[in-house]
């Protein structure tokens, strides 16, 4: 499932924020975009400049983390590529 990266320069917490979205199937014929999180702040600061200068990001999920024991929430590791 390809990831969609959206810049959020008006984000009140981080002007470099980059949200991560996926296309999810809704019913049989429809899809909608669902936000799954954000790039971490350090990486977003670097990647925001790339996007702001016309670059694109592509990415795929390489691993789902957490979900048990002391880490009950899920996270993902992604392979991120500048295009």
N, CA, C and O atoms as CSV, one atom per row, in Angstrom:
chain,resi,resn,atom,element,x,y,z
A,1,UNK,N,N,0.843,-1.172,0.000
A,1,UNK,CA,C,0.000,0.000,0.000
A,1,UNK,C,C,0.895,1.245,0.000
A,1,UNK,O,O,1.659,1.452,0.943
A,2,UNK,N,N,0.810,2.062,-1.030
A,2,UNK,CA,C,1.656,3.261,-1.066
A,2,UNK,C,C,1.222,4.293,-0.029
A,2,UNK,O,O,0.046,4.397,0.322
A,3,UNK,N,N,2.187,5.036,0.440
A,3,UNK,CA,C,1.919,6.091,1.413
A,3,UNK,C,C,1.783,7.421,0.684
A,3,UNK,O,O,2.381,7.627,-0.372
A,4,UNK,N,N,0.994,8.316,1.254
A,4,UNK,CA,C,0.793,9.664,0.722
A,4,UNK,C,C,1.318,10.633,1.773
A,4,UNK,O,O,0.939,10.552,2.941
A,5,UNK,N,N,2.187,11.547,1.360
A,5,UNK,CA,C,2.782,12.510,2.290
A,5,UNK,C,C,2.218,13.894,1.997
A,5,UNK,O,O,2.272,14.364,0.860
A,6,UNK,N,N,1.673,14.550,3.030
A,6,UNK,CA,C,1.061,15.867,2.868
A,6,UNK,C,C,1.713,16.859,3.824
A,6,UNK,O,O,1.724,16.662,5.039
A,7,UNK,N,N,2.256,17.930,3.244
A,7,UNK,CA,C,2.829,18.999,4.061
A,7,UNK,C,C,1.729,19.740,4.804
A,7,UNK,O,O,0.636,19.934,4.272
A,8,UNK,N,N,2.019,20.157,6.038
A,8,UNK,CA,C,1.088,20.944,6.841
A,8,UNK,C,C,1.813,22.170,7.403
A,8,UNK,O,O,2.074,22.236,8.604
A,9,UNK,N,N,2.139,23.142,6.540
A,9,UNK,CA,C,2.885,24.311,7.025
A,9,UNK,C,C,2.121,25.149,8.051
A,9,UNK,O,O,2.732,25.910,8.802
A,10,UNK,N,N,0.809,25.021,8.092
A,10,UNK,CA,C,0.009,25.777,9.064
A,10,UNK,C,C,-0.228,24.989,10.355
A,10,UNK,O,O,-0.998,25.432,11.207
A,11,UNK,N,N,0.417,23.835,10.516
A,11,UNK,CA,C,0.254,23.025,11.720
A,11,UNK,C,C,0.743,23.819,12.930
A,11,UNK,O,O,1.878,24.296,12.938
A,12,UNK,N,N,-0.098,23.965,13.945
A,12,UNK,CA,C,0.237,24.800,15.108
A,12,UNK,C,C,1.336,24.195,15.981
A,12,UNK,O,O,1.933,24.911,16.785
A,13,UNK,N,N,1.620,22.901,15.848
A,13,UNK,CA,C,2.655,22.258,16.654
A,13,UNK,C,C,4.012,22.243,15.963
A,13,UNK,O,O,5.048,22.252,16.628
A,14,UNK,N,N,4.013,22.221,14.627
A,14,UNK,CA,C,5.272,22.119,13.892
A,14,UNK,C,C,5.065,22.618,12.469
A,14,UNK,O,O,4.340,21.998,11.691
A,15,UNK,N,N,5.699,23.734,12.123
A,15,UNK,CA,C,5.563,24.303,10.779
A,15,UNK,C,C,6.155,23.398,9.703
A,15,UNK,O,O,5.878,23.589,8.519
A,16,UNK,N,N,6.966,22.418,10.097
A,16,UNK,CA,C,7.547,21.459,9.145
A,16,UNK,C,C,6.756,20.156,9.065
A,16,UNK,O,O,7.196,19.212,8.408
A,17,UNK,N,N,5.613,20.089,9.713
A,17,UNK,CA,C,4.846,18.837,9.819
A,17,UNK,C,C,4.535,18.237,8.446
A,17,UNK,O,O,4.179,18.934,7.496
A,18,UNK,N,N,4.686,16.915,8.389
A,18,UNK,CA,C,4.320,16.147,7.200
A,18,UNK,C,C,3.465,14.977,7.669
A,18,UNK,O,O,3.938,14.083,8.370
A,19,UNK,N,N,2.201,15.002,7.269
A,19,UNK,CA,C,1.265,13.943,7.636
A,19,UNK,C,C,1.424,12.767,6.679
A,19,UNK,O,O,1.766,12.944,5.510
A,20,UNK,N,N,1.171,11.562,7.193
A,20,UNK,CA,C,1.239,10.346,6.389
A,20,UNK,C,C,-0.178,9.789,6.266
A,20,UNK,O,O,-0.872,9.589,7.263
A,21,UNK,N,N,-0.589,9.545,5.027
A,21,UNK,CA,C,-1.933,9.057,4.713
A,21,UNK,C,C,-1.838,7.787,3.882
A,21,UNK,O,O,-0.826,7.531,3.229
A,22,UNK,N,N,-2.903,6.999,3.915
A,22,UNK,CA,C,-3.051,5.850,3.029
A,22,UNK,C,C,-4.429,5.929,2.382
A,22,UNK,O,O,-5.329,6.598,2.891
A,23,UNK,N,N,-4.584,5.236,1.253
A,23,UNK,CA,C,-5.913,5.101,0.654
A,23,UNK,C,C,-6.517,3.819,1.188
A,23,UNK,O,O,-5.954,2.736,1.029
A,24,UNK,N,N,-7.665,3.953,1.821
A,24,UNK,CA,C,-8.342,2.796,2.409
A,24,UNK,C,C,-9.634,2.534,1.641
A,24,UNK,O,O,-10.321,3.462,1.214
A,25,UNK,N,N,-9.944,1.274,1.478
A,25,UNK,CA,C,-11.176,0.899,0.775
A,25,UNK,C,C,-12.364,1.073,1.719
A,25,UNK,O,O,-12.362,0.600,2.855
A,26,UNK,N,N,-13.371,1.768,1.206
A,26,UNK,CA,C,-14.627,1.944,1.934
A,26,UNK,C,C,-15.716,1.293,1.095
A,26,UNK,O,O,-15.938,1.676,-0.054
A,27,UNK,N,N,-16.373,0.339,1.654
A,27,UNK,CA,C,-17.340,-0.476,0.914
A,27,UNK,C,C,-16.599,-1.204,-0.198
A,27,UNK,O,O,-15.410,-1.484,-0.046
A,28,UNK,N,N,-17.241,-1.513,-1.285
A,28,UNK,CA,C,-16.588,-2.287,-2.347
A,28,UNK,C,C,-15.970,-1.378,-3.398
A,28,UNK,O,O,-14.888,-1.670,-3.907
A,29,UNK,N,N,-16.638,-0.285,-3.730
A,29,UNK,CA,C,-16.235,0.524,-4.874
A,29,UNK,C,C,-15.524,1.820,-4.519
A,29,UNK,O,O,-14.955,2.464,-5.400
A,30,UNK,N,N,-15.540,2.213,-3.271
A,30,UNK,CA,C,-15.044,3.527,-2.905
A,30,UNK,C,C,-13.753,3.425,-2.090
A,30,UNK,O,O,-13.544,2.464,-1.349
A,31,UNK,N,N,-12.897,4.429,-2.241
A,31,UNK,CA,C,-11.721,4.537,-1.391
A,31,UNK,C,C,-11.731,5.926,-0.756
A,31,UNK,O,O,-12.298,6.875,-1.299
A,32,UNK,N,N,-11.103,6.016,0.379
A,32,UNK,CA,C,-10.943,7.313,1.028
A,32,UNK,C,C,-9.550,7.359,1.630
A,32,UNK,O,O,-8.945,6.323,1.902
A,33,UNK,N,N,-9.052,8.554,1.833
A,33,UNK,CA,C,-7.741,8.709,2.449
A,33,UNK,C,C,-7.899,8.760,3.961
A,33,UNK,O,O,-8.800,9.414,4.487
A,34,UNK,N,N,-6.994,8.050,4.656
A,34,UNK,CA,C,-7.016,7.968,6.116
A,34,UNK,C,C,-5.625,8.328,6.624
A,34,UNK,O,O,-4.624,7.779,6.163
A,35,UNK,N,N,-5.572,9.252,7.573
A,35,UNK,CA,C,-4.278,9.626,8.136
A,35,UNK,C,C,-3.828,8.574,9.127
A,35,UNK,O,O,-4.596,8.153,9.993
A,36,UNK,N,N,-2.551,8.141,8.996
A,36,UNK,CA,C,-2.020,7.148,9.937
A,36,UNK,C,C,-0.965,7.728,10.867
A,36,UNK,O,O,-0.506,7.036,11.776
A,37,UNK,N,N,-0.572,8.976,10.665
A,37,UNK,CA,C,0.399,9.583,11.568
A,37,UNK,C,C,1.170,10.708,10.912
A,37,UNK,O,O,0.735,11.302,9.926
A,38,UNK,N,N,2.355,10.988,11.504
A,38,UNK,CA,C,3.235,12.049,11.030
A,38,UNK,C,C,4.666,11.527,10.985
A,38,UNK,O,O,5.027,10.608,11.720
A,39,UNK,N,N,5.475,12.124,10.116
A,39,UNK,CA,C,6.915,11.890,10.199
A,39,UNK,C,C,7.399,12.495,11.508
A,39,UNK,O,O,6.818,13.466,11.992
A,40,UNK,N,N,8.466,11.927,12.091
A,40,UNK,CA,C,8.977,12.533,13.319
A,40,UNK,C,C,9.551,13.911,12.987
A,40,UNK,O,O,9.925,14.173,11.843
A,41,UNK,N,N,9.619,14.776,13.974
A,41,UNK,CA,C,9.954,16.187,13.768
A,41,UNK,C,C,11.313,16.390,13.110
A,41,UNK,O,O,11.447,17.249,12.238
A,42,UNK,N,N,12.325,15.617,13.507
A,42,UNK,CA,C,13.653,15.796,12.917
A,42,UNK,C,C,13.656,15.467,11.433
A,42,UNK,O,O,14.224,16.210,10.632
A,43,UNK,N,N,13.030,14.366,11.065
A,43,UNK,CA,C,12.961,13.965,9.671
A,43,UNK,C,C,12.080,14.928,8.876
A,43,UNK,O,O,12.397,15.266,7.736
A,44,UNK,N,N,10.980,15.366,9.475
A,44,UNK,CA,C,10.076,16.301,8.791
A,44,UNK,C,C,10.778,17.612,8.476
A,44,UNK,O,O,10.534,18.195,7.419
A,45,UNK,N,N,11.643,18.093,9.360
A,45,UNK,CA,C,12.366,19.343,9.107
A,45,UNK,C,C,13.218,19.229,7.846
A,45,UNK,O,O,13.297,20.175,7.062
A,46,UNK,N,N,13.845,18.092,7.649
A,46,UNK,CA,C,14.662,17.876,6.455
A,46,UNK,C,C,13.796,17.683,5.208
A,46,UNK,O,O,14.075,18.264,4.159
A,47,UNK,N,N,12.763,16.881,5.322
A,47,UNK,CA,C,11.929,16.551,4.162
A,47,UNK,C,C,11.027,17.711,3.745
A,47,UNK,O,O,10.674,17.816,2.570
A,48,UNK,N,N,10.645,18.584,4.679
A,48,UNK,CA,C,9.795,19.730,4.350
A,48,UNK,C,C,10.489,20.624,3.328
A,48,UNK,O,O,9.849,21.104,2.393
A,49,UNK,N,N,11.785,20.853,3.495
A,49,UNK,CA,C,12.536,21.668,2.531
A,49,UNK,C,C,12.500,21.036,1.140
A,49,UNK,O,O,12.345,21.728,0.134
A,50,UNK,N,N,12.644,19.723,1.103
A,50,UNK,CA,C,12.611,18.999,-0.175
A,50,UNK,C,C,11.253,19.196,-0.861
A,50,UNK,O,O,11.201,19.521,-2.047
A,51,UNK,N,N,10.169,19.003,-0.129
A,51,UNK,CA,C,8.819,19.167,-0.693
A,51,UNK,C,C,8.577,20.620,-1.098
A,51,UNK,O,O,8.029,20.887,-2.168
A,52,UNK,N,N,8.983,21.553,-0.245
A,52,UNK,CA,C,8.751,22.973,-0.512
A,52,UNK,C,C,9.491,23.461,-1.762
A,52,UNK,O,O,9.111,24.472,-2.352
A,53,UNK,N,N,10.529,22.756,-2.159
A,53,UNK,CA,C,11.282,23.105,-3.366
A,53,UNK,C,C,10.882,22.244,-4.562
A,53,UNK,O,O,11.642,22.109,-5.520
A,54,UNK,N,N,9.677,21.660,-4.498
A,54,UNK,CA,C,9.131,20.932,-5.632
A,54,UNK,C,C,9.381,19.438,-5.642
A,54,UNK,O,O,8.948,18.752,-6.568
A,55,UNK,N,N,10.070,18.915,-4.634
A,55,UNK,CA,C,10.344,17.486,-4.572
A,55,UNK,C,C,9.132,16.690,-4.105
A,55,UNK,O,O,8.171,17.242,-3.570
A,56,UNK,N,N,9.201,15.401,-4.317
A,56,UNK,CA,C,8.154,14.488,-3.861
A,56,UNK,C,C,8.761,13.444,-2.947
A,56,UNK,O,O,9.963,13.181,-2.992
A,57,UNK,N,N,7.919,12.854,-2.121
A,57,UNK,CA,C,8.320,11.732,-1.280
A,57,UNK,C,C,7.483,10.529,-1.661
A,57,UNK,O,O,6.290,10.656,-1.938
A,58,UNK,N,N,8.103,9.370,-1.676
A,58,UNK,CA,C,7.366,8.114,-1.805
A,58,UNK,C,C,7.792,7.236,-0.643
A,58,UNK,O,O,8.885,7.394,-0.101
A,59,UNK,N,N,6.934,6.321,-0.269
A,59,UNK,CA,C,7.284,5.460,0.851
A,59,UNK,C,C,6.385,4.252,0.940
A,59,UNK,O,O,5.271,4.230,0.418
A,60,UNK,N,N,6.911,3.235,1.627
A,60,UNK,CA,C,6.152,2.025,1.904
A,60,UNK,C,C,6.412,1.609,3.345
A,60,UNK,O,O,7.472,1.889,3.905
A,61,UNK,N,N,5.445,0.947,3.928
A,61,UNK,CA,C,5.589,0.429,5.290
A,61,UNK,C,C,6.487,-0.804,5.245
A,61,UNK,O,O,6.247,-1.720,4.458
A,62,UNK,N,N,7.525,-0.830,6.091
A,62,UNK,CA,C,8.416,-1.987,6.152
A,62,UNK,C,C,8.164,-2.850,7.376
A,62,UNK,O,O,8.488,-4.038,7.381
A,63,UNK,N,N,7.575,-2.247,8.431
A,63,UNK,CA,C,7.337,-2.995,9.661
A,63,UNK,C,C,6.291,-2.294,10.503
A,63,UNK,O,O,6.301,-1.069,10.621
A,64,UNK,N,N,5.402,-3.056,11.081
A,64,UNK,CA,C,4.448,-2.537,12.067
A,64,UNK,C,C,5.030,-2.853,13.434
A,64,UNK,O,O,5.425,-3.989,13.698
A,65,UNK,N,N,5.086,-1.835,14.318
A,65,UNK,CA,C,5.704,-2.011,15.633
A,65,UNK,C,C,4.668,-1.790,16.726
A,65,UNK,O,O,3.601,-1.228,16.480
A,66,UNK,N,N,4.991,-2.237,17.934
A,66,UNK,CA,C,4.122,-2.034,19.093
A,66,UNK,C,C,2.932,-2.980,19.090
A,66,UNK,O,O,2.961,-4.045,18.474
A,67,UNK,N,N,1.892,-2.568,19.789
A,67,UNK,CA,C,0.656,-3.339,19.833
A,67,UNK,C,C,0.583,-4.380,20.922
A,67,UNK,O,O,-0.341,-5.194,20.937
A,68,UNK,N,N,1.547,-4.372,21.846
A,68,UNK,CA,C,1.480,-5.362,22.927
A,68,UNK,C,C,2.328,-4.897,24.129
A,68,UNK,O,O,3.189,-4.025,24.010
A,69,UNK,N,N,2.057,-5.495,25.246
A,69,UNK,CA,C,2.832,-5.243,26.466
A,69,UNK,C,C,2.963,-3.778,26.823
A,69,UNK,O,O,1.966,-3.071,26.971
A,70,UNK,N,N,4.192,-3.329,26.960
A,70,UNK,CA,C,4.450,-1.953,27.375
A,70,UNK,C,C,4.269,-0.954,26.228
A,70,UNK,O,O,4.339,0.255,26.451
A,71,UNK,N,N,4.038,-1.442,25.004
A,71,UNK,CA,C,3.801,-0.569,23.852
A,71,UNK,C,C,2.455,-0.927,23.206
A,71,UNK,O,O,2.415,-1.571,22.158
A,72,UNK,N,N,1.352,-0.500,23.845
A,72,UNK,CA,C,0.031,-0.920,23.350
A,72,UNK,C,C,-0.396,-0.245,22.045
A,72,UNK,O,O,-1.273,-0.760,21.352
A,73,UNK,N,N,0.208,0.901,21.693
A,73,UNK,CA,C,-0.167,1.553,20.440
A,73,UNK,C,C,0.708,1.043,19.302
A,73,UNK,O,O,1.822,0.565,19.519
A,74,UNK,N,N,0.187,1.153,18.096
A,74,UNK,CA,C,0.922,0.698,16.923
A,74,UNK,C,C,1.713,1.837,16.311
A,74,UNK,O,O,1.310,2.998,16.387
A,75,UNK,N,N,2.823,1.505,15.713
A,75,UNK,CA,C,3.625,2.432,14.940
A,75,UNK,C,C,4.091,1.716,13.689
A,75,UNK,O,O,3.882,0.511,13.545
A,76,UNK,N,N,4.717,2.445,12.789
A,76,UNK,CA,C,5.254,1.813,11.593
A,76,UNK,C,C,6.645,2.354,11.301
A,76,UNK,O,O,6.951,3.514,11.579
A,77,UNK,N,N,7.468,1.502,10.743
A,77,UNK,CA,C,8.729,1.919,10.157
A,77,UNK,C,C,8.493,1.982,8.663
A,77,UNK,O,O,7.840,1.106,8.096
A,78,UNK,N,N,9.025,3.022,8.018
A,78,UNK,CA,C,8.790,3.176,6.596
A,78,UNK,C,C,10.113,3.307,5.848
A,78,UNK,O,O,11.126,3.735,6.402
A,79,UNK,N,N,10.073,2.930,4.588
A,79,UNK,CA,C,11.176,3.177,3.667
A,79,UNK,C,C,10.775,4.405,2.883
A,79,UNK,O,O,9.803,4.381,2.128
A,80,UNK,N,N,11.523,5.481,3.062
A,80,UNK,CA,C,11.191,6.789,2.491
A,80,UNK,C,C,12.187,7.098,1.382
A,80,UNK,O,O,13.392,6.912,1.552
A,81,UNK,N,N,11.676,7.575,0.239
A,81,UNK,CA,C,12.532,7.899,-0.893
A,81,UNK,C,C,12.181,9.285,-1.397
A,81,UNK,O,O,11.007,9.620,-1.554
A,82,UNK,N,N,13.211,10.094,-1.651
A,82,UNK,CA,C,13.002,11.396,-2.283
A,82,UNK,C,C,12.871,11.187,-3.778
A,82,UNK,O,O,13.632,10.423,-4.372
A,83,UNK,N,N,11.908,11.863,-4.388
A,83,UNK,CA,C,11.722,11.774,-5.845
A,83,UNK,C,C,11.719,13.173,-6.428
A,83,UNK,O,O,11.576,13.336,-7.640
